[in-house]
Amino acid sequence: MLVAYARTSTTNYAASFAVQQVALMAAGCDKSFAEQTGAIGARPQLEAALEWVRDGDTLVTCKLDRLARSTADLVKIIERLDAKGASLRILDFGGAELDTKSPTGRLILTVLGAIAQFERELLMERQLDGIKKAKEEGKYKGRVPTARRQASKIEAMRREGHRAEDIAKALSISRASVFRVLRQAGLTAASTPAPAAG
């Protein structure tokens, strides 16, 4: 089955949608998903299309920029399609059609995957360089763990008699984090809560 996906931004809604839908219908798509959303934000219809496709199906879109927001995003989408036995077809990929079922399509995807990995490594390198520089300048504080930020709440809840499991659930943190904070405060999950002051 050919599954169409069309997307347009909020600024060029009508004209862009019409052009995409004509091209996707001409390609013989049986099922269609479409949405109006910009370069950022959720894409519920794309998610629905990726959930819908089955083994042997092909997700069809007009242009690469209608589907993916970055090389890494494209690679993730293709990995999800591959996992379901589905493929991707882009009707206008720089003036030519790209189909991931073809040898040329697979070659292009291999190159795109390598580029995405390269981008990730560059980003990581820049991040590490930034942290190193900040440390040298004495400006790097590091990320404060979520549990440590909520230490006073954890201690207060324990003193009120709440179990570690309940505290973890209420504050959306792990039980191990709760135990660690309680230990540092001289409390344990199994101990009798200290009587409230007053």
ABEGO torsion letter per residue (X at the ends): XBBBBBBBBAAAAAAAAAAAAAAAAAAGBABBBBBBBBABEBBAAAAAAAAABBBGBBBBBABAAAABABAAAAAAAAAAAAAAGBBBBBABBGGBBBBAABAAAAAAAAAAAAAAAAAAAAAAAAAAAAAAAAAAAGABAEBBBAAAAAAAAAAAAAAAGBBAAAAAAAAGBBAAAAAAAAAAAGBBAABBBBBBBX
